[in-house]
Amino acid sequence: MGVPKRRVSHARQGERRSHLAIELPKLEECPHCHAPKRPHHACPNCGYYGGRQVLEPKTKSGDSAS
């Protein structure tokens, strides 16, 4: 049975886990409103995707019409 003879150091453990680092999501510019958005997703600011509006843009909760 394979049993480690010595303890693995923190440096070697970190080398093995180097692919687990957290990275920021990739963003691109919305062609309609030029706000940053995730690729292949509808723009959360204007609701456009693929040159047409697919979502109603979210309004702030403080802006009520009543």
Secondary structure by P-SEA (a helix, b strand, c coil): cccccccccaaaaaaaaccccccccbbbbccccccccccccccccccccccccccccccccccccc
